[in-house]
Amino acid sequence: MKIDMSPEAISKRLKIVNELRRTCLSLANSSAGKEILKKFSANIKSVQRTSQSLGR
């Protein structure tokens, strides 16, 4: 399988990754995201890293 490395294909992939990143960050700030943080608070290091990356 060959990966398309044309400038257009790379730009499209970067845009998609950016959209997914923004979606994940907005979900993390939602009530559902806060509920998940409470539910999995045993993973304190991961929760702390996530909170720091969100600027909390």
NULUM-743776 format. One record per residue (C-alpha): chain; x, z, y. Coordinates in Angstrom, 2 decimals, padded with zeros to 5 digits. Layout:
% residues N
   chain         X         Z         Y
       A         X         Z         Y
...
END
This chain:
% residues 56
   chain         X         Z         Y
       A    000.00    000.00    000.00
       A    001.43   -001.04    003.33
       A    000.77    000.98    006.49
       A   -000.06   -000.97    009.62
       A    002.61   -000.03    012.17
       A    001.45   -002.33    014.96
       A    001.20   -000.72    018.41
       A   -002.59   -001.07    018.36
       A   -002.91    000.66    014.98
       A   -000.59    003.49    016.03
       A   -002.52    004.00    019.26
       A   -005.79    004.10    017.35
       A   -004.44    006.72    014.91
       A   -003.13    008.86    017.78
       A   -006.52    008.74    019.51
       A   -008.29    009.77    016.30
       A   -005.88    012.67    015.76
       A   -006.41    013.83    019.34
       A   -010.21    013.71    018.91
       A   -009.97    015.71    015.68
       A   -007.72    018.29    017.34
       A   -010.17    018.72    020.22
       A   -013.07    019.02    017.79
       A   -011.27    021.70    015.79
       A   -010.42    023.67    018.92
       A   -013.98    023.50    020.21
       A   -015.31    024.64    016.83
       A   -012.86    027.55    016.84
       A   -014.31    028.65    020.19
       A   -017.89    028.44    018.94
       A   -019.92    031.29    017.46
       A   -019.35    029.81    013.99
       A   -015.60    029.89    014.56
       A   -015.74    033.51    015.68
       A   -017.79    034.39    012.61
       A   -015.18    032.79    010.35
       A   -012.43    034.78    012.09
       A   -014.33    038.00    011.35
       A   -015.01    036.97    007.76
       A   -011.37    036.15    007.03
       A   -009.70    038.80    009.18
       A   -007.59    039.81    006.16
       A   -005.46    036.75    007.00
       A   -004.32    038.50    010.17
       A   -001.15    036.43    010.76
       A   -003.03    033.17    010.53
       A   -005.81    034.54    012.75
       A   -003.26    035.68    015.34
       A   -001.55    032.28    015.40
       A   -004.89    030.56    015.83
       A   -005.89    032.91    018.64
       A   -002.56    032.39    020.41
       A   -002.86    028.62    020.18
       A   -006.33    028.87    021.70
       A   -005.00    030.96    024.56
       A   -006.94    034.12    023.73
END
